[in-house]
Amino acid sequence: MEANLVKPATGKLGVLCVGLGAVSTTFIAGTLMCRKGMGLPGGSITQMARIRVGRGDKKTYKRVGEIVPLADLKDFEIGAWDIFTDNAYQSAMHAEVLKPCHIEPVRDELEKIVPMKAAFDPEYVSRLHGENVKQANTRWELVEQLRDDIRTFKKEHGCERVVVIWAASTEKYIPYNEQVHKNLSDLEAAMRSDDRANISPSMCYAYAAIAEGAPFVMGAPNLCIDIPAMWEFADKQNVPLAGKDFKTGQTLMKTVLAPMLHTRCLGLSGWFSTNILGNRDGEVLDAPENFKTKEVSKLSVIDTILDKNEQPELYSDIYHKVRINYYPPRGDNKEGWDNLDIFGWMGPDYGMQIKIDFLCRDSILAAPLMLDLVLCADLAARAGWKGIQTWMSFYLKSPMHDYVKGIEPVHDLFQQFAMFKNAIRVMGGYEADQELD
Ligand SMILES: NC(=O)c1ccc[n+]([C@@H]2O[C@H](COP(=O)([O-])OP(=O)(O)OC[C@H]3O[C@@H](n4cnc5c(N)ncnc54)[C@H](O)[C@@H]3O)[C@@H](O)[C@H]2O)c1
């Protein structure tokens, strides 16, 4: 990391959300409440954390916004795309995450956020049927329409910069295909020839954002920007990327507990995780092809922390299972159960169990991550940092990493936080001072 001069956050920042469902509306309404001074931005590092800068006698703790020039929430201009026509107020009420007392004070502003027509393909999300959808002959035409949306939004709202963030439904699983996803020229050719099997709608949004110079953040586990062709494009356009999949509930717990086991040299023979949730996300994830995308994301997290090559006696035989069950009565209030079978002194003959029952609120946990990811992506762009932003892994379940070069992702929350703090320090003109080991 090299010290950078970060351009100041002047003018308006356009925040374009793909998907105007539970997570997006909780983020939007909460952010509008916060900027009126009427809400607590709990869970947001950019708004609440203090980070140490300097050492010894020169040591001080500062808010992130005092170290680096973050965009002011007052300068946000928020827009969205969705397959449903409900405005942000209607959608927030429908989601039933926030209480009316956290929605009504910003009703006027929410009602003005009317979703643009979505780039949607029912092949990728079979459980949803909406009318607010773009018509196009090819994926390339979809990209052109999305680019036009971004330009028009920017102009109409007088934005200096735009960040695009995906908080739409998880798409069905598609594997990485070297013939299409490796090189930018192949990706573009596949878009032009309307290769629908390999080009998902989310790739169209990402391509459009990058083409317009807007940082793109992937909040779901979709393949999307996790391919070398997108990195090549981001590099060419000087655009930062971050993804994938907001790290909110169960996986957040995993990346805290697994380092504890590793640090204490405790073994693991099994980790069973199951969830019940009843929101629209739960309904989409009930479809096996969509769950597969999520499963891959959720399963990968402990592999690099509990490394079977480094500690074969402790971690070579882990049975790791993740389930998500759609259960309508719970709505957005997800319950995540975990059972860990662990062992230590004298091995598995003296097994022990850890049980976790996390009664969480999905969107309440995800909203502050959306805010931080938007602010950090914009900050990175102004710092001139392009491509995969590994320092933003802190917020993500499946952190993007250059797998072509054999780089391993960092999942351990504390290592991720060290990376995050160092990035902020460097951008603020301070020294990065924590070794990752
Ligand atoms: N804690 C969390 O809530 C959490 C954590 C990690 C990831 N996520 C992911 O965030 C995403 C949003 O979650 P949610 O609870 O808000 O879901 P949601 O179903 O309430 O909202 C998603 C919205 O996206 C819209 N949509 C679907 N495909 C679209 C497309 N191609 N273009 C535009 N809009 C589209 C849907 O109509 C819906 O309104 C999901 O992919 C979810 O898996 C959520």
The ligand as an SDF file (V2000), in Angstrom:
LIG
                    3D

 44 48  0  0  0  0  0  0  0  0999 V2000
  -28.2880   -9.9200    6.3210 N   0  0  0  0  0  0  0  0  0  0  0  0
  -28.7910   -9.8150    5.1210 C   0  0  0  0  0  0  0  0  0  0  0  0
  -29.8970   -9.3790    4.9600 O   0  0  0  0  0  0  0  0  0  0  0  0
  -27.9700  -10.2160    3.9330 C   0  0  0  0  0  0  0  0  0  0  0  0
  -26.6770  -10.7010    4.1180 C   0  0  0  0  0  0  0  0  0  0  0  0
  -25.9220  -11.0530    2.9960 C   0  0  0  0  0  0  0  0  0  0  0  0
  -26.4620  -10.8850    1.7310 C   0  0  0  0  0  0  0  0  0  0  0  0
  -27.7340  -10.4360    1.5910 N   0  0  0  0  0  0  0  0  0  0  0  0
  -28.2560  -10.3610    0.2250 C   0  0  0  0  0  0  0  0  0  0  0  0
  -28.7690   -9.0730   -0.0270 O   0  0  0  0  0  0  0  0  0  0  0  0
  -29.7470   -9.2000   -1.0610 C   0  0  0  0  0  0  0  0  0  0  0  0
  -30.9760   -8.3980   -0.6570 C   0  0  0  0  0  0  0  0  0  0  0  0
  -31.6250   -8.9950    0.4670 O   0  0  0  0  0  0  0  0  0  0  0  0
  -33.0850   -8.5110    0.8810 P   0  0  0  0  0  0  0  0  0  0  0  0
  -33.4180   -9.1610    2.1650 O   0  0  0  0  0  0  0  0  0  0  0  0
  -33.1950   -7.0430    0.7340 O   0  0  0  0  0  0  0  0  0  0  0  0
  -33.9810   -9.1930   -0.2740 O   0  0  0  0  0  0  0  0  0  0  0  0
  -35.3650   -8.6870   -0.8550 P   0  0  0  0  0  0  0  0  0  0  0  0
  -35.9520   -9.8570   -1.5650 O   0  0  0  0  0  0  0  0  0  0  0  0
  -36.1850   -8.0070    0.1970 O   0  0  0  0  0  0  0  0  0  0  0  0
  -34.9430   -7.5570   -1.8870 O   0  0  0  0  0  0  0  0  0  0  0  0
  -34.3380   -7.8360   -3.0970 C   0  0  0  0  0  0  0  0  0  0  0  0
  -34.9740   -6.9720   -4.1540 C   0  0  0  0  0  0  0  0  0  0  0  0
  -34.2430   -7.1480   -5.3570 O   0  0  0  0  0  0  0  0  0  0  0  0
  -35.1560   -7.0860   -6.4290 C   0  0  0  0  0  0  0  0  0  0  0  0
  -34.5060   -7.6750   -7.5970 N   0  0  0  0  0  0  0  0  0  0  0  0
  -34.2840   -8.9790   -7.8690 C   0  0  0  0  0  0  0  0  0  0  0  0
  -33.5770   -9.0980   -9.0170 N   0  0  0  0  0  0  0  0  0  0  0  0
  -33.3620   -7.8370   -9.4760 C   0  0  0  0  0  0  0  0  0  0  0  0
  -32.6690   -7.3060  -10.5770 C   0  0  0  0  0  0  0  0  0  0  0  0
  -32.0870   -8.1030  -11.4900 N   0  0  0  0  0  0  0  0  0  0  0  0
  -32.5990   -5.9640  -10.7160 N   0  0  0  0  0  0  0  0  0  0  0  0
  -33.1960   -5.1330   -9.7990 C   0  0  0  0  0  0  0  0  0  0  0  0
  -33.8700   -5.5920   -8.7300 N   0  0  0  0  0  0  0  0  0  0  0  0
  -33.9380   -6.9270   -8.5650 C   0  0  0  0  0  0  0  0  0  0  0  0
  -36.3760   -7.8140   -5.9090 C   0  0  0  0  0  0  0  0  0  0  0  0
  -37.5290   -7.4680   -6.6310 O   0  0  0  0  0  0  0  0  0  0  0  0
  -36.4120   -7.3450   -4.4530 C   0  0  0  0  0  0  0  0  0  0  0  0
  -37.2300   -6.2080   -4.2780 O   0  0  0  0  0  0  0  0  0  0  0  0
  -30.0130  -10.6900   -1.2440 C   0  0  0  0  0  0  0  0  0  0  0  0
  -29.2840  -11.1680   -2.3510 O   0  0  0  0  0  0  0  0  0  0  0  0
  -29.4390  -11.2690    0.0050 C   0  0  0  0  0  0  0  0  0  0  0  0
  -29.0240  -12.6230   -0.1550 O   0  0  0  0  0  0  0  0  0  0  0  0
  -28.4950  -10.0780    2.6520 C   0  0  0  0  0  0  0  0  0  0  0  0
  1  2  1  0
  2  3  2  0
  2  4  1  0
  4  5  1  0
  4 44  2  0
  5  6  2  0
  6  7  1  0
  7  8  2  0
  8  9  1  0
  8 44  1  0
  9 10  1  0
  9 42  1  0
 10 11  1  0
 11 12  1  0
 11 40  1  0
 12 13  1  0
 13 14  1  0
 14 15  2  0
 14 16  1  0
 14 17  1  0
 17 18  1  0
 18 19  2  0
 18 20  1  0
 18 21  1  0
 21 22  1  0
 22 23  1  0
 23 24  1  0
 23 38  1  0
 24 25  1  0
 25 26  1  0
 25 36  1  0
 26 27  1  0
 26 35  1  0
 27 28  2  0
 28 29  1  0
 29 30  1  0
 29 35  2  0
 30 31  1  0
 30 32  2  0
 32 33  1  0
 33 34  2  0
 34 35  1  0
 36 37  1  0
 36 38  1  0
 38 39  1  0
 40 41  1  0
 40 42  1  0
 42 43  1  0
M  CHG  2   8   1  16  -1
M  END
$$$$
